[in-house]
Amino acid sequence: MKRQRPSPVVLVFALLSAVGFVASTWLVFTRSPLSVNYNADGSLVGTSLFYNQKIFYFHVAHAFWLFGSVFVAGVASIVYLATRNARWDDIAIASVEVAAAYGAVVCVTGSIWAKAAWDVWWNTEPRLTMSLLLWLILMGCVIVRRFAGPSADRIAAGMAIFGMVGVPFIYKMVGQDSHPAAGSQGVVATLAPGMRGPFWLAVATFLCWFIALVVYRVQGTRAEREVRELRERALDLGVLS
Amino acid sequence: MSVMRALTLLLVLGVSASVAQAQPAGSAAPAPAAPAPAAPAAPAPAPMGAPAPAGAPAPAADPAPAPASAPPLEDAIKLRQTCVAAMNANEGFARSIIQKAIDTDRVSVQAMCTDIDTVKTHQEAVADVEKNERHVIGAYAAMWVIAALFLLYLLRRQQRLRAEIDQLRRDLDAAAKDTKDGK
């Protein structure tokens, strides 16, 4: 069997993400300060996160690219439905699968962090519920794509667009519940100087990882299309029954 | 003998504490050698850091507020002698006094231990929050596991597709060759 090598783009971005992961982990655990807040009178704020804030660097970075990949999937699905160009379908399904993996990381690490900071594994506040719904839509998209038959591509494209529409609502809900605020006065915009470097390095790392995974997955979807075409030819020739 | 020695030690400590309580708190003035006649139970209040004038009688209208339970030194010595004599005379009385002292000490030790446990629990809770490695390690491990599972899924799927493509190509080539040979 001929072994297919990953494309150079995949290798370069996988290497970049590996280096970035090592560097950001080292910075997070050796250079970034603990999250400790004080009142004006010098007393300790009870909601200080201390060591468990280290989860923030990768939890939020994954959330960024979860939203990014859902947006890519939604736009690619719109273009695919408009043009029926299979390349856009490849990008859409690859982005959806990577988004489902990133969404799983966001939900699981968020749940563990909630247990550490709030002493609950999960609560049914709007943001968490909408995030879980988004992940379920993505998983539904993957399952439909795999099992729904000939029209799976169009159904999955519609679901990806539906998921993309939900992202701004999730973003808007930040700060209206237990989560810290987003936007210009949000937790990312007002990070302590020692935390900014590791955080943005983690964001860049998971962008590289996202690109590597999507490009590799696009290669996989092209192989799937090749299998479909070969099967049709084999059926025509009577090789397959 | 050892019991009597312990008892004597306790009494000496008690007298010392009584004498210490009779001193005005926060005053750096030394205790006068001879108390003023008008106020023999307690020394007169002196200005901070200044010794009381020798021989000057303390104002009778403004006696120093002395603790009610603190007897003067001579009275304490007399009380101690009386107590020792009573205990030597009555063994049961001596035992009851010693038992009372032991019980009091046990209660205070128990209270102290409770305080130590509470403080220790609080310190452990603070340390647990400040250095919560368990959840951080759990979150990072979950991230790695999900990433590894996803990568494994992609790799195995890609391998299966390549194998299927190769098999189909071989079958199609064989079918095309058979057609060419006129079979």
Interface residues (C-beta under 8 A of the other chain):
Chain A: M1 K2 R3 Q4 L34 F50 Y51 N52 K54 I55 F58 H59 H62 E97 V98 A101 A104 V105 V108 T109 I112 W113 K115 A116 W209 L213 Y216 R217 Q219 G220 A223 E224 E226 V227 L230 R231 R233 A234 L237 G238 V239 L240
Chain B: V129 E130 K131 N132 E133 H135 V136 G138 A139 Y140 A142 M143 I146 A147 F150 L151 L154 R157 Q158 L161 R162 A163 E164 I165 D166 L168 R169 D171 L172 A174 A175 A176 T179
